[in-house]
Amino acid sequence: MAEIAYARLPQRFRALCGNLVIRVEDFPTDEVMDEMEAETAFDLLGLFQGVGLAQHYESAPFAMPNMIHLYRRPILDYWAEHDETLGRIVTHVLIHEIGHHFGLSDDDMERLEAEAG
């Protein structure tokens, strides 16, 4: 589902990410929770880690690939409490994790969500 949602995002947006790896995990690690100052494991739906092409992603000598962590249980709980499809929630998390990392405005991200359908 995450790969399908990512593939539907506009190419110009996906190009920001380089060779993105999407990982689905049940919950964020304790280290991530501490770093993000999350109160509970359900506070985070996703996390982007990496650098973009603008920061010389391709030329970094030992750069790890850009990565998005999607946290399955928090996403499922959010889905159960809201009137949205699971696919739309996954798309939203992908766009916002990538978008915030690259400094996009909320308006930019809303337009991207509309384009992704």
WOWO-V685966 format. One record per residue. N is the residue number from 1. OMEGA is omega in whole degrees, -180 to 180 (NA if undefined). Layout:
N/OMEGA  N/OMEGA
This chain:
1/-180  2/179  3/178  4/179  5/180  6/-179  7/180  8/179  9/180  10/-178  11/-179  12/178  13/179  14/-180  15/177  16/-168  17/-174  18/180  19/-175  20/173  21/177  22/179  23/175  24/-179  25/-180  26/-177  27/172  28/177  29/176  30/-180  31/179  32/180  33/178  34/-178  35/-178  36/-180  37/178  38/179  39/178  40/179  41/180  42/-179  43/-177  44/177  45/-179  46/180  47/175  48/174  49/177  50/177  51/-178  52/179  53/180  54/178  55/177  56/178  57/-175  58/-175  59/179  60/-170  61/-178  62/-176  63/172  64/178  65/172  66/-175  67/171  68/173  69/173  70/-176  71/-170  72/-176  73/176  74/178  75/179  76/177  77/178  78/180  79/-179  80/-176  81/-176  82/-178  83/178  84/176  85/179  86/179  87/179  88/179  89/179  90/177  91/179  92/-179  93/178  94/-178  95/-176  96/177  97/178  98/-176  99/179  100/180  101/-178  102/174  103/177  104/178  105/176  106/178  107/177  108/-178  109/176  110/177  111/178  112/178  113/179  114/178  115/-178  116/177  117/NA
